[in-house]
């Protein structure tokens, strides 16, 4: 989709209600409810993070969404696809600011060039005990991405038309943080498998945007 056309459509979302958890749960792993039940007390004391779903024009003025492939490390989100973003730090004035700051740190897009259009529905992530607050943002400029090499393995520039196409949603057997293979719903984007919390947040963003197309 041409970016100018995208901007005209996306401008309508400000007063549209969020699709909410029902939209997120369409991409939920089958064991998620059991994990949440087990960690009911831990949720109250979960860490907080802000992430950014950033849409932008490429050099041909087609609309793209930036995702990142995280480095392989000893952690529950090792080598997974996610949004730029991260933990709320003590000197961050808000979760929105944390999402903007981390987006600059991880992919090099300056804070002042991003317009945040809407805060999406928060999502609790049982394996890491984080509550994540996603924000939908745009930048009118074609970004000059600069990845944070110690945390980001690769940048994934997703074509908007692929993102909203239901043909790119399927299921796949995944090895979970519980060391079990489970069939889960996934997005297949740019040759990458996107599942878990990121897929759940993407599902709500996709459903919201499709209401104005």
Secondary structure, DSSP 4 states (H G I P E B T S, - for coil): -BHHHHHHHHGGGGGSPP--HHHHHTT--TTHHHHHHHTHHHHTT-EEEEEEEEEEE-TTSBEEEEEEEEPP-SSTTTT-EE-EEEEPPTT-S-HHHHHHHHHHHHH---GGG-EEEEE---EEETTTTEEEEEEEEEESS-------TTTEEEEEEEEHHHHT-GGGEEEEEEE-TTS-EEEEEEEEETTEEE-HHHHHHHHHHHHHHHTT-
